[in-house]
Amino acid sequence: MPKDPARLVATNLKRLRTARGLTQATLARRSELDRTFISLCERAHRNVTVRSIFALASGLQCDPRALIAPLKTAAVPRQESKSR
């Protein structure tokens, strides 16, 4: 389980919304949610319900799992420096 599930949803929500070029107001209309709720969710000030996740996913036209999926971080191998 993520350390802070609300922060995970917040990060994914904002990333998905901005990637689609949507404003909070547009996403709110598409999701049939209030714009202030979107803002609170993006700042991790709200614990999002399953119903809200599905509404947001509908507005974003994405799979609901995209809102709760852990971010993949690409591990960059460190190069050892050869100092003498």
C-alpha positions in Angstrom: 0.0 0.0 0.0 1.3 3.5 -0.8 2.6 5.5 2.1 0.0 8.3 1.4 -2.8 7.1 -0.8 -4.4 10.5 -1.0 -1.1 12.0 -2.3 -0.9 9.2 -4.9 -4.4 9.9 -6.2 -3.7 13.7 -6.2 -0.5 13.2 -8.2 -2.2 10.9 -10.7 -5.3 13.1 -11.0 -3.3 16.3 -11.8 -0.9 14.5 -14.1 -3.8 12.9 -16.1 -5.9 16.1 -16.2 -3.0 18.3 -17.4 -1.8 15.7 -19.9 -5.3 16.0 -21.5 -5.2 19.8 -21.5 -8.3 20.0 -19.2 -8.9 22.7 -16.7 -10.3 21.8 -13.3 -13.6 23.4 -14.3 -13.8 21.3 -17.5 -13.0 18.1 -15.6 -15.6 19.0 -13.0 -18.3 19.4 -15.6 -17.3 16.1 -17.4 -17.2 14.3 -14.0 -20.4 15.9 -12.6 -18.3 17.0 -9.6 -17.7 20.4 -8.1 -14.5 22.3 -9.2 -13.5 22.9 -5.6 -13.6 19.1 -5.0 -11.2 18.6 -7.9 -8.9 21.2 -6.4 -9.0 19.6 -3.0 -8.3 16.2 -4.4 -5.3 17.4 -6.4 -3.9 18.9 -3.2 -4.6 15.6 -1.3 -7.0 17.5 1.0 -9.7 14.9 0.4 -9.9 11.2 0.6 -11.5 10.2 -2.7 -14.3 7.6 -2.6 -14.6 4.8 -5.1 -17.6 6.6 -6.6 -15.5 9.7 -7.1 -12.7 7.8 -8.6 -15.1 6.3 -11.2 -16.6 9.8 -11.9 -13.1 11.3 -12.3 -12.1 8.5 -14.6 -15.2 9.0 -16.7 -14.4 12.7 -17.0 -10.7 11.9 -17.9 -11.8 9.2 -20.3 -9.4 6.7 -18.6 -9.4 3.5 -16.7 -10.2 4.1 -13.0 -7.0 2.2 -12.1 -4.9 5.0 -13.6 -5.9 7.2 -10.7 -4.6 4.7 -8.1 -1.7 3.1 -9.9 1.7 3.7 -8.3 3.9 5.9 -10.4 6.6 4.0 -12.2 10.0 5.5 -11.5 12.8 4.4 -13.8 15.8 3.5 -11.9 18.9 5.0 -13.5 22.0 3.0 -12.9 24.8 4.9 -11.3 28.1 4.8 -13.1 31.0 4.3 -10.9 33.7 6.9 -11.3 37.2 5.7 -11.8 39.4 8.0 -9.7 43.0 7.2 -8.9 
